[in-house]
């Protein structure tokens, strides 16, 4: 079951939910089912040496330029 990020179209609440394919997600704040699924970036994981995987040239193209969003 994947975790998705959503924004409620009715109350603008942003939240994440663990969703089964048969489930219809609803906003935890207002109960609305009028949701917009957001694009989310996976969290970086440490490499085998325990160092940050977002070292220069790491997890995203912006990391190579020194603009890593995870640092």
JOVEN-V268340 format. One record per residue. N is the residue number from 1. PSI is psi in degrees with one decimal (999 if undefined). BURIAL is I if it has 24 or more other ideal C-beta (glycine too) atoms within 12 Angstrom, else O. D_CENTER is the distance of its C-alpha to the mean C-alpha in Angstrom with 1 decimal. Layout:
n=N psi=PSI burial=BURIAL d_center=D_CENTER
n=N psi=PSI burial=BURIAL d_center=D_CENTER
//
This chain:
n=1 psi=117.1 burial=O d_center=14.4
n=2 psi=155.4 burial=O d_center=10.7
n=3 psi=126.0 burial=O d_center=8.1
n=4 psi=149.8 burial=O d_center=6.8
n=5 psi=137.7 burial=O d_center=5.7
n=6 psi=157.5 burial=I d_center=9.2
n=7 psi=130.5 burial=I d_center=11.8
n=8 psi=129.6 burial=I d_center=15.3
n=9 psi=-20.9 burial=O d_center=18.0
n=10 psi=-47.9 burial=O d_center=20.7
n=11 psi=0.2 burial=O d_center=19.7
n=12 psi=10.7 burial=O d_center=16.6
n=13 psi=137.4 burial=O d_center=14.8
n=14 psi=131.8 burial=O d_center=10.9
n=15 psi=167.9 burial=I d_center=9.7
n=16 psi=150.3 burial=O d_center=7.9
n=17 psi=145.6 burial=I d_center=10.4
n=18 psi=116.6 burial=O d_center=11.8
n=19 psi=128.0 burial=O d_center=13.6
n=20 psi=155.3 burial=O d_center=16.8
n=21 psi=-27.0 burial=O d_center=17.9
n=22 psi=-9.2 burial=O d_center=20.9
n=23 psi=148.3 burial=O d_center=19.1
n=24 psi=109.2 burial=O d_center=18.9
n=25 psi=147.2 burial=I d_center=16.1
n=26 psi=153.4 burial=O d_center=17.5
n=27 psi=128.5 burial=I d_center=16.5
n=28 psi=-19.2 burial=O d_center=17.3
n=29 psi=-44.9 burial=O d_center=19.0
n=30 psi=-9.2 burial=O d_center=21.3
n=31 psi=3.2 burial=O d_center=21.2
n=32 psi=147.1 burial=O d_center=20.7
n=33 psi=7.1 burial=O d_center=19.4
n=34 psi=82.5 burial=O d_center=19.0
n=35 psi=153.8 burial=I d_center=15.2
n=36 psi=120.5 burial=O d_center=13.2
n=37 psi=129.5 burial=O d_center=10.2
n=38 psi=151.7 burial=O d_center=7.7
n=39 psi=122.9 burial=O d_center=6.6
n=40 psi=151.6 burial=O d_center=3.3
n=41 psi=130.5 burial=O d_center=4.9
n=42 psi=146.7 burial=O d_center=5.9
n=43 psi=140.5 burial=O d_center=7.6
n=44 psi=150.0 burial=O d_center=11.3
n=45 psi=148.1 burial=O d_center=14.0
n=46 psi=145.7 burial=O d_center=17.5
n=47 psi=-178.7 burial=O d_center=20.1
n=48 psi=-31.1 burial=O d_center=23.3
n=49 psi=-5.6 burial=O d_center=25.1
n=50 psi=-3.6 burial=O d_center=22.6
n=51 psi=160.1 burial=O d_center=21.9
n=52 psi=132.0 burial=O d_center=18.6
n=53 psi=-6.5 burial=O d_center=17.2
n=54 psi=31.6 burial=I d_center=16.6
n=55 psi=163.2 burial=O d_center=20.3
n=56 psi=127.6 burial=O d_center=21.9
n=57 psi=12.5 burial=O d_center=21.1
n=58 psi=-124.9 burial=I d_center=18.2
n=59 psi=-21.8 burial=O d_center=14.7
n=60 psi=155.8 burial=O d_center=14.5
n=61 psi=-35.2 burial=O d_center=17.4
n=62 psi=-21.9 burial=O d_center=17.1
n=63 psi=-36.2 burial=O d_center=17.6
n=64 psi=-28.5 burial=O d_center=21.1
n=65 psi=1.8 burial=O d_center=22.1
n=66 psi=8.7 burial=O d_center=21.3
n=67 psi=42.0 burial=O d_center=18.4
n=68 psi=126.3 burial=O d_center=15.6
n=69 psi=-8.6 burial=O d_center=12.7
n=70 psi=1.7 burial=O d_center=12.4
n=71 psi=999 burial=O d_center=16.1
//
